[in-house]
Amino acid sequence: MKIVHKIFSYTIFIVLIWGFLNIVRPYWEKYWLEKQLETCAVYGTKHSIHKTRKMLVMKIRDEGYAFNEDDFIIRKDEDNSVSINIAYRDEINIFGITLTRLDFLVEAKALEMKGYY
C-alpha cells in the first residue's frame, strides 16, 4: 500500500509541476521576447530601420518564435530614438484544453546615446 501511495504522490507532484510550467510559459516567453526587442531597439539607434528589421527577424527566427517581420512595428524619430512593438495572442493549455487566452503587447524603446570624448 505504501508503494501505491508513493507512486500516486509522485504522479500528483509531477502533474502539478507540469501544470505550473504551462501556466508560466507565456509570461516567460514574453519576458525573453521583450529582451530581444530591447537589443534590437538599441541596435536601431545607430542603424537604419531596414537593418534593424533584418536583425530583428534574424534574432526572432534564431529563438524559434513564429512571428513574421510584418508583425512588428518599428519607429525611429529624428533624434534616433527607436521603438519596437508587437501585439500577439498566446494561450495557457493543460492536457490540450485551453484554460485562457492572453493578449500581449510587448514594447521596447531605446534612446540614442551620444558619445562624449
MOZI-V262563 format. One record per residue. RES is the residue in one small letter. PHI is phi in degrees with one decimal (* if undefined). D_LAST is the distance of its C-alpha to the last C-alpha in whole Angstrom. Layout:
BEGIN
res: <RES,RES>
phi: <PHI,PHI>
d_last: <D_LAST,D_LAST>
END
This chain:
BEGIN
res: <m,k,i,v,h,k,i,f,s,y,t,i,f,i,v,l,i,w,g,f,l,n,i,v,r,p,y,w,e,k,y,w,l,e,k,q,l,e,t,c,a,v,y,g,t,k,h,s,i,h,k,t,r,k,m,l,v,m,k,i,r,d,e,g,y,a,f,n,e,d,d,f,i,i,r,k,d,e,d,n,s,v,s,i,n,i,a,y,r,d,e,i,n,i,f,g,i,t,l,t,r,l,d,f,l,v,e,a,k,a,l,e,m,k,g,y,y>
phi: <*,-66.0,-66.2,-62.9,-63.6,-64.6,-61.9,-62.7,-63.5,-64.2,-63.3,-61.5,-60.8,-64.3,-64.4,-64.1,-64.0,-61.1,-63.5,-60.2,-64.0,-67.7,-73.6,-80.4,-51.2,-61.4,-72.3,-64.3,-65.8,-62.0,-58.9,-71.5,-63.8,-61.3,-65.0,-65.0,-65.2,-62.4,-60.9,-68.9,-65.5,-62.2,-59.3,-66.8,-66.9,-111.1,-131.5,-71.9,-62.1,-59.8,-67.1,-64.7,-62.4,-62.4,-64.6,-60.4,-61.0,-63.1,-64.9,-66.0,-67.5,-61.9,-83.6,87.6,-74.7,-102.1,-97.6,-97.4,-66.9,-75.5,-73.4,-98.5,-112.0,-115.4,-123.8,-137.7,-99.6,-67.5,-91.5,65.4,-81.6,-122.3,-129.8,-127.4,-126.9,-150.8,-115.6,-150.7,-117.7,-133.1,-146.8,-102.3,-116.4,-133.9,56.0,78.0,-103.4,-78.0,-81.0,-158.5,-104.9,-119.9,-102.5,-115.3,-125.9,-109.5,-135.7,-130.2,-129.7,-144.6,-102.1,-69.0,-97.0,-82.5,-86.6,-115.3,-121.3>
d_last: <76,73,71,72,70,67,67,67,64,62,62,62,58,57,58,56,53,53,54,51,48,50,49,45,44,43,41,40,39,38,35,34,34,32,29,29,29,26,24,25,24,20,21,22,19,18,21,24,27,29,27,27,30,31,29,30,34,33,32,35,37,36,37,40,40,42,40,40,37,39,39,35,34,30,29,25,25,23,20,20,21,24,27,30,33,36,40,42,45,46,49,51,54,56,59,58,59,56,55,53,51,47,45,41,38,35,32,28,25,21,19,16,13,10,6,4,0>
END
